[in-house]
Amino acid sequence: MQANQFDKKSEAWSALFSEPMSALVKRYTASVNFDRRLWRADITGSLAHARMLAAQGVLTREDREAIERGLAQITQEIESGAFEWKLDLEDVHLNIEARLVQLVGDAGKRLHTGRSRNDQVATDVRLWLRDEITTIGSLLAELQRALVELAAEHTETILPGFTHLQVAQPVSFGHHLLAYVEMFARDAERMAEVRRRTNRLPLGAAALAGTSYPLDREAVARALGMEGICRNSIDAVSDRDFAIEFTSAAALCMVHVSRLSEELVLWMSQSFGFIDLADRFCTGSSIMPQKKNPDVPELARGKTGRVVGHLMGLLTLMKGQPLAYNKDNQEDKEPLFDTVDTLTDTLRIFVELVPGIRVKPEAMERAAAKGYATATDLADYLVKKGLPFRDAHEAVAHAVKHAIDQGVELGALPLETLQGFHRSIEADVFDVLTLRGSLDARAVAGGTAPAQVFAAIAAHRERLG
């Protein structure tokens, strides 16, 4: 029975048990239906482990070569769709090991020397996530480039800047877009930091205490392109900080996408009419033929809640676990996998969506002309004439109230009327009260003046390459 454990009994621990696992428990505990996506990482880790064992004299050269041949065939079978995944074998690791034993016999059984599924799965997830983070980093760079190029087309386009969703001050639309570039740049930095901490090797920790075999863990880490080993065997098999950190960074990135999505939805509505999205990113209504619905931004908003939920799930999963490995940790994969899929798909579609945004500058400027957006400029004008800011603020508040009563903008009030609010106001005030003048005046570093926006675009282009 021992020689044919994978043929006659599926469990790797079967000799200890007097009855088979119930079918219900088998379905409940199996993970192969979702963790099979780790197959390439599993084979990559196994190859590095086998080569190290051979280099350390634990495996013979013949065993190592047999393992390499068998894993190469399994790779081909999985890639071609010919590989048979078996629920009885519970997970990706036992499925691959069982097939390897079928192909190469005892050499396949020796592959597991010096390791446990505990350190094996931790290694596989880290290898897989590391590569996914690399893809996400590339997509974040592409999204930033798309936003930068759209901003470059609209450095002079005037947008009403809002606080409390009330018109506050005029800003460059390009400047507004660059705010999202800053957000996604921070997301990319966080992802790079998470990747560094993810890219450490648990393999060699075995079940929890290490192993008596003379493993060269550092050699395996180098072979796998990892930045080092996990230093404590107990922590190595039970740590899921890297998954939580990634999901946290992903949730924050999705929050940034959601904020952009909310603005796209608002700007596209008839009440704003600032932009239009390309038809391929929208849908119609089954009953209202005039509708063009921004489904992609709306779904991105909704999917943000999904990723935030996965973060809460992973934190809750880990909070009560004693050391070391527990079966609870099988539940880390589905939320982690879905987080990667959701974030990757969302970023990929926004990379395509942003260049297709059609901006309506006239509508933006008309909206900016309402709401007394240059009131702060009038206050600054009075401060430059010698008034304390609080006094200037009070004088302008009276001027705005009068303009509201008259149903006109500040710039439409006669000079004599404006001078009634303070005697220092002169004819040059009308240059200050224009939207363009307000924009140009904010030339401080990081400000919305077109010259500053041009400089920021140049810096982002250089950074992004």
C-alpha positions as CSV (number, residue, x, y, z in Angstrom):
1,M,0.0,0.0,0.0
2,Q,2.8,2.4,0.8
3,A,4.3,2.0,-2.7
4,N,1.0,2.8,-4.3
5,Q,-0.4,5.4,-1.9
6,F,-1.4,7.8,-4.7
7,D,-3.1,5.0,-6.7
8,K,-5.1,3.3,-3.9
9,K,-5.6,6.1,-1.4
10,S,-5.6,9.7,-2.2
11,E,-4.5,11.1,1.2
12,A,-0.8,11.6,1.7
13,W,-1.3,10.5,5.3
14,S,-3.5,7.5,4.6
15,A,-1.6,4.8,6.5
16,L,-2.6,6.5,9.8
17,F,-6.3,6.4,9.2
18,S,-8.7,3.5,9.5
19,E,-11.5,4.8,7.3
20,P,-11.5,7.0,4.2
21,M,-12.5,10.7,4.3
22,S,-16.2,11.2,3.7
23,A,-17.2,12.6,0.3
24,L,-18.7,15.7,2.0
25,V,-15.5,16.5,3.9
26,K,-13.4,15.8,0.7
27,R,-15.4,18.5,-1.2
28,Y,-15.4,20.8,1.8
29,T,-11.6,20.7,2.3
30,A,-10.4,20.4,-1.3
31,S,-8.8,23.5,-2.8
32,V,-7.7,22.2,-6.2
33,N,-10.6,23.9,-8.0
34,F,-9.0,27.3,-7.2
35,D,-5.4,26.7,-6.2
36,R,-4.6,25.0,-9.5
37,R,-3.7,28.4,-10.8
38,L,-0.5,28.1,-8.7
39,W,0.7,25.2,-10.8
40,R,3.5,27.0,-12.6
41,A,4.8,28.4,-9.3
42,D,4.6,25.0,-7.8
43,I,6.7,23.4,-10.6
44,T,9.2,26.3,-10.5
45,G,9.7,25.9,-6.8
46,S,9.9,22.1,-7.1
47,L,12.6,22.3,-9.7
48,A,14.7,24.7,-7.6
49,H,14.2,22.4,-4.6
50,A,15.2,19.3,-6.5
51,R,18.3,20.9,-7.9
52,M,19.4,22.0,-4.5
53,L,18.8,18.6,-3.0
54,A,21.0,17.1,-5.7
55,A,23.7,19.7,-5.2
56,Q,23.6,18.8,-1.5
57,G,23.9,15.1,-2.2
58,V,20.4,14.4,-0.8
59,L,19.2,13.3,-4.3
60,T,21.1,11.5,-7.0
61,R,21.8,13.1,-10.3
62,E,19.6,10.4,-11.9
63,D,16.7,11.3,-9.6
64,R,17.1,15.0,-10.3
65,E,17.1,14.4,-14.0
66,A,14.0,12.2,-13.8
67,I,12.2,14.8,-11.8
68,E,13.1,17.5,-14.3
69,R,11.8,15.3,-17.2
70,G,8.6,14.5,-15.3
71,L,7.9,18.2,-14.4
72,A,8.6,19.2,-18.0
73,Q,6.0,16.8,-19.2
74,I,3.5,17.9,-16.6
75,T,4.1,21.5,-17.7
76,Q,3.3,20.5,-21.3
77,E,0.2,18.6,-20.2
78,I,-1.2,21.5,-18.1
79,E,-0.5,24.1,-20.8
80,S,-2.2,21.9,-23.4
81,G,-5.2,21.1,-21.2
82,A,-4.5,17.4,-21.1
83,F,-3.7,17.3,-17.4
84,E,-6.4,15.6,-15.3
85,W,-7.0,17.5,-12.1
86,K,-8.5,15.2,-9.4
87,L,-10.6,16.4,-6.5
88,D,-9.5,13.3,-4.6
89,L,-6.0,14.7,-4.6
90,E,-7.2,17.8,-2.7
91,D,-4.8,20.5,-4.0
92,V,-2.5,21.6,-6.7
93,H,0.6,20.2,-4.9
94,L,-0.7,16.6,-4.5
95,N,-2.1,16.6,-8.0
96,I,1.3,17.4,-9.5
97,E,3.2,15.1,-7.1
98,A,0.9,12.2,-7.9
99,R,1.3,12.7,-11.7
100,L,5.1,13.0,-11.2
101,V,5.2,9.7,-9.3
102,Q,3.2,8.1,-12.2
103,L,5.7,9.4,-14.6
104,V,9.1,8.8,-12.9
105,G,8.3,6.4,-10.0
106,D,10.4,6.6,-6.7
107,A,12.3,9.8,-7.9
108,G,9.0,11.6,-7.7
109,K,8.4,10.5,-4.2
110,R,11.9,11.7,-3.1
111,L,11.1,15.3,-4.3
112,H,9.2,16.0,-1.1
113,T,12.3,15.3,1.0
114,G,13.0,18.2,3.3
115,R,9.8,20.1,2.7
116,S,6.2,20.1,3.8
117,R,3.1,21.3,2.1
118,N,3.1,24.1,4.7
119,D,6.3,25.7,3.4
120,Q,5.5,24.6,-0.2
121,V,2.2,26.4,-0.4
122,A,3.7,29.5,1.2
123,T,6.4,29.5,-1.4
124,D,4.0,29.0,-4.3
125,V,1.7,31.8,-3.2
126,R,4.7,34.2,-2.8
127,L,6.1,33.3,-6.2
128,W,2.7,33.7,-7.9
129,L,1.9,37.0,-6.2
130,R,5.3,38.4,-6.9
131,D,4.8,38.0,-10.6
132,E,1.2,39.4,-10.4
133,I,2.5,42.5,-8.6
134,T,5.0,43.0,-11.4
135,T,2.1,43.0,-13.9
136,I,0.1,45.4,-11.7
137,G,3.1,47.8,-11.5
138,S,3.3,47.9,-15.3
139,L,-0.4,48.6,-15.6
140,L,-0.2,51.4,-13.0
141,A,2.6,53.0,-15.0
142,E,0.5,52.7,-18.2
143,L,-2.5,54.3,-16.5
144,Q,-0.3,57.2,-15.2
145,R,1.0,57.7,-18.7
146,A,-2.5,57.8,-20.2
147,L,-3.5,60.4,-17.6
148,V,-0.4,62.5,-18.2
149,E,-1.0,62.6,-21.9
150,L,-4.6,63.6,-21.4
151,A,-3.5,66.3,-19.0
152,A,-1.0,67.6,-21.5
153,E,-3.9,68.3,-23.9
154,H,-5.8,70.3,-21.3
155,T,-3.3,72.3,-19.3
156,E,-5.2,75.5,-20.4
157,T,-8.7,74.0,-20.1
158,I,-10.5,75.6,-17.1
159,L,-12.4,73.3,-14.8
160,P,-14.5,74.4,-11.8
161,G,-12.6,73.1,-8.8
162,F,-14.9,71.9,-6.0
163,T,-14.8,71.5,-2.3
164,H,-17.9,70.0,-0.6
165,L,-19.1,69.5,-4.3
166,Q,-19.6,73.3,-4.4
167,V,-17.7,75.5,-6.9
168,A,-14.6,76.7,-5.1
169,Q,-11.9,78.0,-7.5
170,P,-11.0,77.5,-11.2
171,V,-8.3,75.0,-11.9
172,S,-6.6,73.5,-14.9
173,F,-8.3,70.3,-16.0
174,G,-4.8,69.0,-16.6
175,H,-3.9,69.8,-13.0
176,H,-6.9,68.0,-11.8
177,L,-6.0,64.8,-13.8
178,L,-2.4,65.0,-12.4
179,A,-3.9,64.6,-8.9
180,Y,-4.8,61.0,-9.9
181,V,-1.3,60.5,-11.4
182,E,0.0,61.3,-7.9
183,M,-2.3,58.8,-6.3
184,F,-1.4,56.0,-8.8
185,A,2.3,56.8,-8.4
186,R,1.9,56.2,-4.6
187,D,0.0,52.9,-5.4
188,A,3.0,51.8,-7.6
189,E,5.4,52.6,-4.8
190,R,3.4,50.6,-2.3
191,M,3.2,47.7,-4.7
192,A,6.9,47.7,-5.1
193,E,7.4,47.7,-1.3
194,V,4.9,44.8,-0.9
195,R,6.7,42.9,-3.7
196,R,10.0,43.1,-1.8
197,R,8.5,41.7,1.3
198,T,6.6,39.0,-0.6
199,N,9.8,37.9,-2.4
200,R,11.3,35.9,0.4
201,L,11.6,32.2,0.6
202,P,9.7,30.0,3.1
203,L,10.9,26.7,1.5
204,G,13.1,24.8,3.9
205,A,11.0,25.7,7.0
206,A,9.2,22.3,6.4
207,A,6.1,21.8,8.6
208,L,7.2,24.4,11.2
209,A,10.5,23.5,12.8
210,G,12.9,23.3,9.8
211,T,14.4,20.0,8.7
212,S,17.3,17.7,9.5
213,Y,18.4,17.5,5.9
214,P,21.4,19.7,4.9
215,L,19.4,22.2,2.8
216,D,20.9,25.2,1.2
217,R,17.9,27.6,1.5
218,E,19.9,30.6,0.3
219,A,20.8,28.8,-3.0
220,V,17.1,28.1,-3.6
221,A,16.3,31.7,-2.9
222,R,18.9,32.8,-5.4
223,A,17.7,30.3,-8.0
224,L,14.1,31.6,-7.7
225,G,15.2,35.3,-7.9
226,M,14.1,35.9,-4.3
227,E,15.6,38.5,-2.1
228,G,16.4,36.2,0.8
229,I,14.9,33.6,3.1
230,C,12.3,33.8,5.8
231,R,14.5,33.6,8.9
232,N,12.2,31.9,11.3
233,S,10.7,28.5,10.4
234,I,7.5,29.0,12.4
235,D,6.9,32.5,11.0
236,A,7.7,31.2,7.5
237,V,4.8,28.8,7.3
238,S,2.2,30.8,9.2
239,D,2.9,34.3,7.9
240,R,0.3,35.8,5.6
241,D,1.3,39.4,6.1
242,F,2.4,39.7,2.5
243,A,-1.1,38.7,1.3
244,I,-2.8,41.2,3.7
245,E,-0.3,43.9,2.7
246,F,-1.0,43.3,-0.9
247,T,-4.7,43.3,-0.5
248,S,-4.5,46.5,1.5
249,A,-2.5,48.2,-1.2
250,A,-4.9,46.9,-3.8
251,A,-7.9,48.2,-1.8
252,L,-6.4,51.6,-1.6
253,C,-5.6,51.6,-5.3
254,M,-9.2,50.6,-6.0
255,V,-10.4,53.5,-3.8
256,H,-8.4,55.8,-6.1
257,V,-10.0,54.2,-9.2
258,S,-13.4,54.6,-7.5
259,R,-12.8,58.3,-6.9
260,L,-11.9,58.8,-10.5
261,S,-14.9,56.7,-11.5
262,E,-17.2,58.9,-9.4
263,E,-16.0,62.0,-11.1
264,L,-16.4,60.4,-14.6
265,V,-20.0,59.5,-13.8
266,L,-20.7,63.0,-12.5
267,W,-18.9,64.7,-15.4
268,M,-20.7,62.6,-18.0
269,S,-24.2,63.4,-16.5
270,Q,-26.4,66.0,-18.2
271,S,-26.2,68.1,-15.1
272,F,-22.5,68.6,-15.7
273,G,-21.9,67.7,-19.3
274,F,-18.1,68.1,-18.9
275,I,-17.0,64.9,-20.8
276,D,-18.2,62.0,-22.8
277,L,-16.9,58.4,-22.7
278,A,-16.3,56.4,-25.8
279,D,-19.3,54.2,-26.7
280,R,-17.4,51.0,-26.2
281,F,-17.2,51.7,-22.5
282,C,-20.9,52.4,-22.1
283,T,-24.2,50.6,-22.4
284,G,-27.8,51.7,-23.3
285,S,-31.1,51.1,-21.6
286,S,-33.5,48.3,-22.3
287,I,-36.4,50.7,-22.1
288,M,-35.1,54.3,-22.5
289,P,-33.5,54.7,-25.9
290,Q,-31.8,58.0,-25.1
291,K,-29.6,56.6,-22.3
292,K,-25.9,56.2,-22.5
293,N,-24.8,54.7,-19.2
294,P,-21.2,54.9,-17.9
295,D,-21.2,51.2,-16.8
296,V,-17.4,50.8,-16.6
297,P,-16.9,53.5,-14.0
298,E,-20.0,52.4,-12.1
299,L,-18.8,48.8,-11.9
300,A,-15.3,50.0,-10.8
301,R,-16.9,51.8,-7.9
302,G,-18.8,48.6,-7.0
303,K,-15.8,46.3,-7.4
304,T,-13.9,48.6,-4.9
305,G,-16.2,47.3,-2.2
306,R,-15.5,43.8,-3.2
307,V,-11.7,44.3,-2.8
308,V,-12.1,46.2,0.5
309,G,-14.2,43.2,1.7
310,H,-11.4,40.8,0.8
311,L,-9.0,42.9,3.0
312,M,-11.4,42.6,5.9
313,G,-11.8,38.9,5.3
314,L,-8.1,38.3,5.3
315,L,-7.6,40.3,8.5
316,T,-10.4,38.4,10.2
317,L,-8.9,35.1,8.9
318,M,-5.6,35.7,10.6
319,K,-6.6,37.4,13.8
320,G,-7.3,34.4,15.9
321,Q,-4.8,31.8,14.6
322,P,-2.2,30.4,17.0
323,L,1.2,29.5,15.5
324,A,2.1,27.8,13.3
325,Y,0.2,26.7,10.2
326,N,-3.6,26.1,10.4
327,K,-6.0,24.8,7.8
328,D,-7.7,28.2,8.1
329,N,-5.0,29.5,5.8
330,Q,-6.4,27.7,2.9
331,E,-9.1,30.4,2.9
332,D,-6.5,33.1,2.0
333,K,-6.3,32.1,-1.7
334,E,-9.8,32.9,-3.1
335,P,-9.9,36.4,-1.7
336,L,-6.3,37.0,-2.8
337,F,-6.9,35.6,-6.3
338,D,-10.0,37.6,-6.7
339,T,-8.3,40.7,-5.5
340,V,-5.5,40.3,-8.1
341,D,-8.0,39.5,-10.9
342,T,-10.3,42.5,-10.0
343,L,-7.5,45.0,-9.7
344,T,-5.7,43.8,-12.8
345,D,-8.8,43.8,-14.9
346,T,-9.9,47.2,-13.6
347,L,-6.5,48.8,-14.3
348,R,-6.3,47.2,-17.8
349,I,-9.7,48.6,-18.8
350,F,-8.9,52.1,-17.4
351,V,-5.7,52.2,-19.4
352,E,-7.9,51.9,-22.5
353,L,-10.7,54.1,-21.2
354,V,-8.7,57.2,-20.3
355,P,-7.4,58.0,-23.8
356,G,-11.0,57.8,-25.1
357,I,-12.3,60.5,-22.8
358,R,-13.7,63.4,-24.9
359,V,-13.5,66.7,-23.0
360,K,-16.0,69.5,-23.4
361,P,-13.9,72.6,-22.5
362,E,-16.7,75.1,-23.1
363,A,-19.1,73.4,-20.7
364,M,-16.3,73.2,-18.0
365,E,-15.6,76.9,-18.4
366,R,-19.3,77.9,-18.3
367,A,-19.6,76.0,-15.0
368,A,-16.5,77.6,-13.6
369,A,-17.9,81.0,-14.4
370,K,-20.7,80.3,-12.0
371,G,-20.5,80.1,-8.2
372,Y,-18.2,83.1,-7.7
373,A,-15.1,81.0,-8.2
374,T,-12.8,84.2,-8.2
375,A,-13.9,85.4,-4.8
376,T,-10.7,84.3,-3.2
377,D,-8.8,86.2,-5.9
378,L,-10.6,89.3,-4.9
379,A,-9.6,88.7,-1.3
380,D,-6.0,88.1,-2.3
381,Y,-6.1,91.4,-4.3
382,L,-7.2,93.3,-1.2
383,V,-4.5,91.7,0.9
384,K,-1.9,92.8,-1.6
385,K,-3.4,96.3,-1.2
386,G,-2.6,96.1,2.5
387,L,-5.7,94.7,4.2
388,P,-5.3,91.8,6.7
389,F,-6.7,88.7,5.2
390,R,-9.6,88.4,7.6
391,D,-10.8,91.9,6.8
392,A,-10.4,91.2,3.1
393,H,-12.4,88.0,3.5
394,E,-15.2,89.9,5.2
395,A,-15.3,92.6,2.5
396,V,-15.5,90.1,-0.3
397,A,-18.3,88.2,1.5
398,H,-20.3,91.4,1.4
399,A,-19.5,91.8,-2.3
400,V,-20.5,88.2,-3.1
401,K,-23.8,88.7,-1.2
402,H,-24.5,91.8,-3.2
403,A,-23.7,90.0,-6.5
404,I,-26.0,87.1,-5.5
405,D,-28.8,89.6,-4.8
406,Q,-28.2,91.2,-8.2
407,G,-28.0,87.8,-10.0
408,V,-24.6,88.6,-11.5
409,E,-21.0,87.4,-11.1
410,L,-18.4,89.5,-9.3
411,G,-16.7,90.5,-12.5
412,A,-20.0,92.0,-13.7
413,L,-20.3,94.4,-10.9
414,P,-19.4,98.0,-11.8
415,L,-16.2,99.4,-10.4
416,E,-18.1,102.0,-8.3
417,T,-20.0,99.2,-6.7
418,L,-16.9,97.2,-5.9
419,Q,-15.2,100.3,-4.5
420,G,-18.1,100.5,-2.1
421,F,-16.9,97.4,-0.4
422,H,-13.3,98.8,-0.1
423,R,-11.8,102.0,-1.3
424,S,-8.5,100.4,-2.4
425,I,-10.2,98.6,-5.3
426,E,-9.1,100.0,-8.6
427,A,-9.8,99.2,-12.3
428,D,-7.1,96.5,-12.4
429,V,-9.4,94.4,-10.3
430,F,-11.1,93.1,-13.4
431,D,-7.9,91.3,-14.5
432,V,-8.0,89.5,-11.2
433,L,-11.7,88.5,-11.5
434,T,-11.3,86.6,-14.8
435,L,-11.0,82.8,-14.7
436,R,-7.8,82.9,-16.7
437,G,-6.3,85.4,-14.4
438,S,-7.2,83.3,-11.4
439,L,-5.6,80.3,-13.0
440,D,-2.4,82.0,-14.0
441,A,-2.0,83.6,-10.5
442,R,-1.5,80.3,-8.8
443,A,2.0,79.7,-9.9
444,V,3.4,78.3,-6.6
445,A,5.1,74.9,-6.9
446,G,2.3,72.3,-7.2
447,G,-0.2,74.9,-8.1
448,T,-2.7,75.0,-11.0
449,A,-1.1,77.7,-13.1
450,P,-0.5,76.2,-16.6
451,A,3.2,76.8,-16.3
452,Q,3.3,74.7,-13.2
453,V,1.2,72.0,-14.8
454,F,3.5,71.9,-17.8
455,A,6.5,71.4,-15.4
456,A,4.6,68.7,-13.5
457,I,3.8,66.9,-16.8
458,A,7.5,67.0,-17.9
459,A,8.6,65.6,-14.5
460,H,6.1,62.7,-14.7
461,R,7.1,61.9,-18.3
462,E,10.7,61.7,-17.2
463,R,9.8,59.5,-14.2
464,L,7.7,57.2,-16.2
465,G,10.1,56.9,-19.2
